[in-house]
Amino acid sequence: YLLLTLVMLVFCLKCAAKWSIPNSEVNLLVIASSALWMAFRYLTAIYEDKAFRIFNRWGSLLILPQILLQGIALWIRIDNYGLTPARYLSVVFAIFMAVVAIGVFFGKRFSGRVVFLIAAAFALAISYGPLNVVDFTVKSQIAKYDEFKARKIAGDKFDEASRSAIMGTWEYIGSYEKSSWRYIPKKNKKLSEEDLKQFEKEWGFKFVNKYNRRHSGRCSSMNKWYS
């Protein structure tokens, strides 16, 4: 674990020096590092050795720079493409780990029971009510789509990345429908020819499926964006 932490701290310094963050990679690495830290923290809490006591308290400070880096990476991704369930859960996990790390450092009695209660509160918040993972992410995507439409009305020209974001947002919103009190996944998520024609009419470029968007550098069909 200490080796992984050292690698992550060097990685943080490298990102700061280059002022560049690989969004998806850093998120997964920090999640793994944070989860390992919390597991070791509470598995070794029963030991009275000085080394374990030092690790149990000061080890939390090694997590915070990583969480900060994760937060920046997630903010960049969400600002460009809006929230998805995976990004939303990553944000919630980062906030949870930051609370635990700070609590462990300042609170000597920050026990596993307290962590469990905090985790239960977070789980309830993202499962029920206005912050549930489905409704919150769909509303975020709708707000992002409205932002793109406002930019279009203002006469903005969309580059390749923006067009990819527009397609992803439109496709995501179209995969849900509003029930009497919440959003639910559509039973048939396949896009019809009418849907695709409507998209092209509204935006002036053809819709490209998710696979081709992810392989834009190797897929000639991306040229359809500019037709």
Disulfide bonds with the S-S distance in Angstrom:
none
